[in-house]
Amino acid sequence: MDLTSYAEWAVRLVNDPDPPAELRGLRAELAAVFDAADAEERLVALLNELLVRYPVRPQLTDHDGQGWHLHLAGHTGAAAVMGLASMVAELGADRLGRCLEPHCTRAFLDTSSNRSRRYCSARCASRANVAAYRARRRGGQ
């Protein structure tokens, strides 16, 4: 069962500035996980607390013509939390992060092969690189 899409959904929810009312609490809980990205023990403790709060209920389904496969049923929080927990278990806690561009706080999943992602998007990476270049130019004059 590939849980990557559930982890990606968690990121989209965290980055949503105005989620539906019923998801605001979950958004805050998931945001706290990303905020703890540089403190692995804290991140894992938060995920374990959320796994208890949002129990996972797998269910077989063939809804999309792909044959029988598992989906996570129940509260949408269960799927999001399980997706993030799976990502941490398989790839490591350092794969969850917050954008390093100073004017951005968006969450991201680092799925790069060399664990090098530091920005939420190419746009933020470019913005940070241009700012660094300009700062170097100013410093050299």
Secondary structure, DSSP 4 states (H G I P E B T S, - for coil): ---HHHHHHHHHHHH-SS--GGGHHHHHHHHHHHHTTT-HHHHHHHHHHHHHHS--EEEEE-TTSS-SEEEEES-HHHHHHHHHHHHHHHH-GGGEEE--STT---EEE---TTS---SSSHHHHHHHHHHHHHHHHHHH-
